[in-house]
Amino acid sequence: MTTLQERVGTEISFGIPLASAPTAHFIFEGETPPAACPGTPAAPKAAPGHLCVYEAVAENIELEGLEDPITGATNGTARAFGTSVVGISTAVGDVNDYGSWAVTAP
């Protein structure tokens, strides 16, 4: 049996651009968040100058993370106006990757 891996993703737009790009964090399901992200998927929070993306459910997906929406670089960066959340499916079928996010201006 062969598996077909698909790239999936979505965009996060801050609505009002920040003065500068925040430091971006992707917190995987079950992972302890860094000090700059003192929230949870149910109550997202971000320290000033940080974007915190909290993964709540991950099914049939790997290599999740943040991608520069202009260059496509998968180095976990954000721009002053937003970022992209991306992943790769692990098998044929539905992909579910749910969560929440918070950003705070510096």
Backbone as JSON Lines, residues from 0, in Angstrom:
{"i":0,"aa":"M","n":[0.84,-1.18,0.0],"ca":[0.0,0.0,0.0],"c":[0.88,1.25,0.0]}
{"i":1,"aa":"T","n":[0.56,2.16,-0.85],"ca":[1.31,3.41,-0.88],"c":[0.54,4.49,-0.15]}
{"i":2,"aa":"T","n":[1.26,5.41,0.39],"ca":[0.63,6.55,1.05],"c":[0.91,7.79,0.23]}
{"i":3,"aa":"L","n":[-0.03,8.68,0.23],"ca":[0.1,9.93,-0.49],"c":[0.16,11.05,0.52]}
{"i":4,"aa":"Q","n":[1.29,11.71,0.6],"ca":[1.42,12.81,1.53],"c":[1.01,14.1,0.84]}
{"i":5,"aa":"E","n":[0.22,14.88,1.55],"ca":[-0.27,16.15,1.02],"c":[0.17,17.27,1.96]}
{"i":6,"aa":"R","n":[0.49,18.41,1.39],"ca":[0.79,19.61,2.17],"c":[-0.51,20.32,2.45]}
{"i":7,"aa":"V","n":[-0.72,20.68,3.7],"ca":[-1.93,21.4,4.09],"c":[-1.51,22.65,4.86]}
{"i":8,"aa":"G","n":[-2.38,23.65,4.86],"ca":[-2.04,24.86,5.59],"c":[-3.16,25.87,5.61]}
{"i":9,"aa":"T","n":[-2.96,26.88,6.41],"ca":[-3.9,28.0,6.51],"c":[-3.12,29.24,6.93]}
{"i":10,"aa":"E","n":[-3.75,30.35,6.81],"ca":[-3.11,31.63,7.14],"c":[-3.65,32.18,8.45]}
{"i":11,"aa":"I","n":[-2.82,32.92,9.16],"ca":[-3.23,33.72,10.32],"c":[-2.96,35.16,9.95]}
{"i":12,"aa":"S","n":[-4.0,35.98,10.0],"ca":[-3.86,37.41,9.73],"c":[-4.17,38.16,11.01]}
{"i":13,"aa":"F","n":[-3.3,39.07,11.4],"ca":[-3.49,39.82,12.64],"c":[-4.56,40.9,12.52]}
{"i":14,"aa":"G","n":[-5.03,41.19,11.32],"ca":[-6.04,42.23,11.15],"c":[-5.43,43.62,11.12]}
{"i":15,"aa":"I","n":[-4.75,43.98,12.16],"ca":[-4.02,45.25,12.24],"c":[-2.55,44.89,12.35]}
{"i":16,"aa":"P","n":[-1.73,45.26,11.38],"ca":[-0.31,44.91,11.45],"c":[0.37,45.47,12.7]}
{"i":17,"aa":"L","n":[1.3,44.71,13.23],"ca":[2.09,45.14,14.38],"c":[3.2,46.06,13.89]}
{"i":18,"aa":"A","n":[3.84,46.78,14.79],"ca":[4.95,47.65,14.42],"c":[6.15,46.86,13.92]}
{"i":19,"aa":"S","n":[6.3,45.64,14.42],"ca":[7.38,44.76,13.98],"c":[6.91,43.31,14.1]}
{"i":20,"aa":"A","n":[7.6,42.42,13.45],"ca":[7.23,41.0,13.48],"c":[7.43,40.43,14.89]}
{"i":21,"aa":"P","n":[6.46,39.64,15.37],"ca":[6.62,39.02,16.68],"c":[7.52,37.79,16.6]}
{"i":22,"aa":"T","n":[8.04,37.38,17.73],"ca":[8.74,36.1,17.82],"c":[7.66,35.02,17.83]}
{"i":23,"aa":"A","n":[7.78,34.06,16.92],"ca":[6.72,33.07,16.74],"c":[7.04,31.75,17.44]}
{"i":24,"aa":"H","n":[6.0,31.17,18.04],"ca":[6.12,29.89,18.73],"c":[4.97,28.99,18.29]}
{"i":25,"aa":"F","n":[5.27,27.75,17.94],"ca":[4.26,26.73,17.65],"c":[4.34,25.71,18.77]}
{"i":26,"aa":"I","n":[3.28,25.59,19.55],"ca":[3.27,24.68,20.68],"c":[2.48,23.44,20.28]}
{"i":27,"aa":"F","n":[3.19,22.33,20.13],"ca":[2.57,21.08,19.71],"c":[1.63,20.54,20.8]}
{"i":28,"aa":"E","n":[0.64,19.78,20.37],"ca":[-0.31,19.14,21.27],"c":[0.46,18.4,22.37]}
{"i":29,"aa":"G","n":[0.14,18.7,23.63],"ca":[0.77,18.03,24.77],"c":[2.11,18.59,25.18]}
{"i":30,"aa":"E","n":[2.65,19.54,24.43],"ca":[3.96,20.12,24.73],"c":[3.81,21.23,25.77]}
{"i":31,"aa":"T","n":[4.79,21.37,26.65],"ca":[4.8,22.47,27.61],"c":[5.2,23.74,26.87]}
{"i":32,"aa":"P","n":[4.36,24.78,26.96],"ca":[4.68,26.03,26.24],"c":[5.85,26.77,26.89]}
{"i":33,"aa":"P","n":[6.55,27.58,26.09],"ca":[7.63,28.39,26.66],"c":[7.05,29.5,27.54]}
{"i":34,"aa":"A","n":[7.89,30.13,28.32],"ca":[7.45,31.19,29.23],"c":[6.74,32.33,28.5]}
{"i":35,"aa":"A","n":[7.1,32.59,27.25],"ca":[6.48,33.67,26.47],"c":[5.05,33.33,26.06]}
{"i":36,"aa":"C","n":[4.65,32.08,26.27],"ca":[3.3,31.63,25.89],"c":[2.63,31.01,27.12]}
{"i":37,"aa":"P","n":[2.15,31.83,28.05],"ca":[1.63,31.32,29.31],"c":[0.17,30.82,29.25]}
{"i":38,"aa":"G","n":[-0.32,30.51,28.07],"ca":[-1.71,30.08,27.93],"c":[-1.85,28.61,27.61]}
{"i":39,"aa":"T","n":[-3.03,28.27,27.1],"ca":[-3.38,26.91,26.69],"c":[-4.18,27.02,25.4]}
{"i":40,"aa":"P","n":[-4.47,25.9,24.73],"ca":[-5.34,25.99,23.55],"c":[-6.72,26.58,23.88]}
{"i":41,"aa":"A","n":[-7.23,26.31,25.07],"ca":[-8.54,26.83,25.46],"c":[-8.49,28.3,25.91]}
{"i":42,"aa":"A","n":[-7.32,28.76,26.31],"ca":[-7.16,30.14,26.77],"c":[-5.8,30.65,26.3]}
{"i":43,"aa":"P","n":[-5.68,30.95,24.99],"ca":[-4.38,31.36,24.46],"c":[-3.92,32.71,25.0]}
{"i":44,"aa":"K","n":[-2.62,32.8,25.26],"ca":[-2.02,34.05,25.73],"c":[-0.63,34.17,25.12]}
{"i":45,"aa":"A","n":[-0.19,35.41,24.97],"ca":[1.16,35.67,24.44],"c":[1.76,36.86,25.16]}
{"i":46,"aa":"A","n":[3.02,36.74,25.53],"ca":[3.74,37.87,26.13],"c":[3.95,38.93,25.05]}
{"i":47,"aa":"P","n":[4.18,40.19,25.45],"ca":[4.4,41.25,24.48],"c":[5.51,40.89,23.48]}
{"i":48,"aa":"G","n":[5.21,41.08,22.19],"ca":[6.18,40.8,21.14],"c":[6.22,39.36,20.69]}
{"i":49,"aa":"H","n":[5.24,38.56,21.09],"ca":[5.23,37.13,20.76],"c":[3.91,36.71,20.12]}
{"i":50,"aa":"L","n":[4.0,35.74,19.23],"ca":[2.86,35.03,18.66],"c":[2.94,33.6,19.19]}
{"i":51,"aa":"C","n":[1.86,33.12,19.77],"ca":[1.81,31.76,20.31],"c":[0.68,31.01,19.64]}
{"i":52,"aa":"V","n":[1.02,29.96,18.9],"ca":[0.04,29.12,18.23],"c":[-0.01,27.81,19.0]}
{"i":53,"aa":"Y","n":[-1.19,27.51,19.57],"ca":[-1.4,26.35,20.42],"c":[-2.15,25.27,19.65]}
{"i":54,"aa":"E","n":[-1.51,24.13,19.44],"ca":[-2.17,23.0,18.78],"c":[-2.96,22.23,19.82]}
{"i":55,"aa":"A","n":[-4.25,21.98,19.54],"ca":[-5.12,21.25,20.47],"c":[-5.33,19.8,20.03]}
{"i":56,"aa":"V","n":[-5.49,19.57,18.73],"ca":[-5.74,18.23,18.18],"c":[-4.9,18.08,16.92]}
{"i":57,"aa":"A","n":[-4.19,16.96,16.8],"ca":[-3.4,16.67,15.6],"c":[-3.67,15.23,15.18]}
{"i":58,"aa":"E","n":[-4.31,15.05,14.02],"ca":[-4.62,13.72,13.52],"c":[-4.18,13.62,12.07]}
{"i":59,"aa":"N","n":[-3.37,12.61,11.76],"ca":[-2.9,12.35,10.4],"c":[-2.08,13.52,9.86]}
{"i":60,"aa":"I","n":[-1.25,14.09,10.71],"ca":[-0.42,15.23,10.28],"c":[0.91,15.2,11.02]}
{"i":61,"aa":"E","n":[1.96,15.63,10.32],"ca":[3.28,15.74,10.91],"c":[3.96,16.99,10.36]}
{"i":62,"aa":"L","n":[5.09,17.31,10.9],"ca":[5.88,18.45,10.45],"c":[5.09,19.75,10.51]}
{"i":63,"aa":"E","n":[4.19,19.86,11.47],"ca":[3.43,21.09,11.62],"c":[4.37,22.2,12.06]}
{"i":64,"aa":"G","n":[4.02,23.41,11.68],"ca":[4.82,24.54,12.1],"c":[4.4,25.81,11.4]}
{"i":65,"aa":"L","n":[5.17,26.84,11.61],"ca":[4.88,28.14,11.04],"c":[5.81,28.41,9.87]}
{"i":66,"aa":"E","n":[5.26,29.07,8.87],"ca":[5.99,29.33,7.64],"c":[5.85,30.79,7.27]}
{"i":67,"aa":"D","n":[6.92,31.38,6.8],"ca":[6.89,32.76,6.34],"c":[5.91,32.88,5.17]}
{"i":68,"aa":"P","n":[4.89,33.73,5.28],"ca":[3.88,33.81,4.23],"c":[4.35,34.47,2.93]}
{"i":69,"aa":"I","n":[5.52,35.07,2.93],"ca":[6.06,35.7,1.73],"c":[7.08,34.8,1.04]}
{"i":70,"aa":"T","n":[8.02,34.27,1.81],"ca":[9.1,33.48,1.22],"c":[8.83,31.98,1.23]}
{"i":71,"aa":"G","n":[7.92,31.54,2.09],"ca":[7.66,30.1,2.22],"c":[8.69,29.39,3.08]}
{"i":72,"aa":"A","n":[9.62,30.13,3.67],"ca":[10.63,29.51,4.54],"c":[9.95,28.88,5.75]}
{"i":73,"aa":"T","n":[10.29,27.64,6.03],"ca":[9.66,26.92,7.14],"c":[10.52,26.99,8.39]}
{"i":74,"aa":"N","n":[10.88,28.18,8.76],"ca":[11.75,28.37,9.92],"c":[11.01,28.94,11.13]}
{"i":75,"aa":"G","n":[9.68,28.83,11.16],"ca":[8.93,29.27,12.32],"c":[8.85,30.77,12.48]}
{"i":76,"aa":"T","n":[8.8,31.5,11.37],"ca":[8.75,32.95,11.48],"c":[7.36,33.49,11.2]}
{"i":77,"aa":"A","n":[7.17,34.72,11.61],"ca":[5.95,35.46,11.33],"c":[6.35,36.82,10.78]}
{"i":78,"aa":"R","n":[5.43,37.45,10.13],"ca":[5.6,38.82,9.67],"c":[4.78,39.73,10.59]}
{"i":79,"aa":"A","n":[4.91,41.02,10.42],"ca":[4.16,41.97,11.24],"c":[2.66,41.87,11.01]}
{"i":80,"aa":"F","n":[2.25,41.26,9.89],"ca":[0.82,41.15,9.56],"c":[0.26,39.74,9.75]}
{"i":81,"aa":"G","n":[1.11,38.72,9.95],"ca":[0.61,37.37,10.15],"c":[1.63,36.3,9.81]}
{"i":82,"aa":"T","n":[1.14,35.07,9.65],"ca":[1.99,33.92,9.35],"c":[1.16,32.84,8.67]}
{"i":83,"aa":"S","n":[1.8,31.75,8.3],"ca":[1.12,30.58,7.75],"c":[1.37,29.4,8.67]}
{"i":84,"aa":"V","n":[0.34,28.57,8.86],"ca":[0.46,27.33,9.62],"c":[0.42,26.2,8.6]}
{"i":85,"aa":"V","n":[1.42,25.32,8.61],"ca":[1.52,24.28,7.6],"c":[1.8,22.92,8.24]}
{"i":86,"aa":"G","n":[1.55,21.87,7.46],"ca":[1.85,20.51,7.89],"c":[1.8,19.58,6.7]}
{"i":87,"aa":"I","n":[2.19,18.33,6.92],"ca":[2.18,17.3,5.9],"c":[1.35,16.14,6.42]}
{"i":88,"aa":"S","n":[0.41,15.65,5.61],"ca":[-0.39,14.49,6.03],"c":[0.5,13.27,6.13]}
{"i":89,"aa":"T","n":[0.15,12.35,7.02],"ca":[0.94,11.15,7.19],"c":[0.39,9.98,6.38]}
{"i":90,"aa":"A","n":[-0.86,10.08,5.91],"ca":[-1.49,9.01,5.14],"c":[-2.66,9.59,4.36]}
{"i":91,"aa":"V","n":[-3.21,8.79,3.47],"ca":[-4.4,9.19,2.74],"c":[-5.55,9.32,3.73]}
{"i":92,"aa":"G","n":[-6.38,10.32,3.57],"ca":[-7.53,10.51,4.45],"c":[-7.59,11.9,5.02]}
{"i":93,"aa":"D","n":[-8.55,12.08,5.91],"ca":[-8.75,13.38,6.53],"c":[-7.55,13.81,7.37]}
{"i":94,"aa":"V","n":[-7.31,15.1,7.39],"ca":[-6.29,15.71,8.24],"c":[-7.0,16.66,9.18]}
{"i":95,"aa":"N","n":[-6.71,16.54,10.46],"ca":[-7.3,17.44,11.45],"c":[-6.19,18.03,12.29]}
{"i":96,"aa":"D","n":[-6.13,19.33,12.33],"ca":[-5.14,20.04,13.14],"c":[-5.82,21.3,13.66]}
{"i":97,"aa":"Y","n":[-6.31,21.24,14.87],"ca":[-7.08,22.33,15.46],"c":[-6.26,23.02,16.55]}
{"i":98,"aa":"G","n":[-6.58,24.26,16.79],"ca":[-5.91,24.98,17.86],"c":[-6.36,26.42,17.93]}
{"i":99,"aa":"S","n":[-5.56,27.22,18.59],"ca":[-5.87,28.63,18.78],"c":[-4.55,29.4,18.79]}
{"i":100,"aa":"W","n":[-4.65,30.71,18.81],"ca":[-3.45,31.53,18.82],"c":[-3.71,32.85,19.51]}
{"i":101,"aa":"A","n":[-2.62,33.47,19.94],"ca":[-2.66,34.81,20.53],"c":[-1.41,35.55,20.11]}
{"i":102,"aa":"V","n":[-1.54,36.85,19.89],"ca":[-0.39,37.68,19.59],"c":[-0.54,38.98,20.37]}
{"i":103,"aa":"T","n":[0.59,39.49,20.85],"ca":[0.58,40.75,21.59],"c":[1.67,41.65,21.03]}
{"i":104,"aa":"A","n":[1.33,42.88,20.77],"ca":[2.31,43.84,20.25],"c":[3.4,44.09,21.28]}
{"i":105,"aa":"P","n":[4.6,44.4,20.81],"ca":[5.71,44.67,21.75],"c":[5.46,45.94,22.54]}
